[in-house]
Amino acid sequence: MNIFIRRVILSLGFILLITSSAVAQSGNEDKSTDQHVQFRVLAEKSSIQPGEEIWIGVEQSISPHWHTYWINPGDSGSSTRHKWNLPDGFEVSEIQWPTPDKIPYPPLLNYGYSDKVMLLQTLKAPENIPEGPLNLSVDVEALVCKEICIPAYGTFKLTLNNPNNMEEDNSEYFEREISKIPSEMNWLSAFEAKDGVFYFSTTLPENYSKFIDQGSIELIPVDWGLVENA
């Protein structure tokens, strides 16, 4: 299988999982430790210019055998929530969710993350920003589960444009994390339910199909309730 093929999200609301990515680590900002998950908030760089858009994110370091949840948690659980507190005029995007793992817990099947994951968002600055440090914070709520589930939450700070701090460039780390976000494709696709069976079909462009072992493709619904996950 060609390594440039990652995973794609189709406009009708499904992810086709084709390959996985390696985990990287970098950056240095506010962090806090819960019993089973540690959060760290960081930006792709430590400064932002008027009108500029940069990536920010909250990294989760999850204890072995525990997991957190994707935007569609599957049969149980709850997806992570971020509430940002921003300077006037700044805007933040919705979470850009990396492709999840399938987490079986018979008879249930969930979608989520183990080990480490970065939930990314973009931060857009207004055309006029004040001089000096810019202070941001994010309220994080997550559910971390094994045989039991424990809520994990906290407020974490991020400071940009601080002249007293050394300039930091996390762009290489963020590039690797961005590559784990599904790419949206307008492939001709259709699905239907017939006699209790779910049928999905898509036409892969030739430059994809000749490199893909079609037996390795997995389908993950973005929206809850479309299929029996298990």
Disulfide bonds with the S-S distance in Angstrom:
Cys145-Cys149 2.01
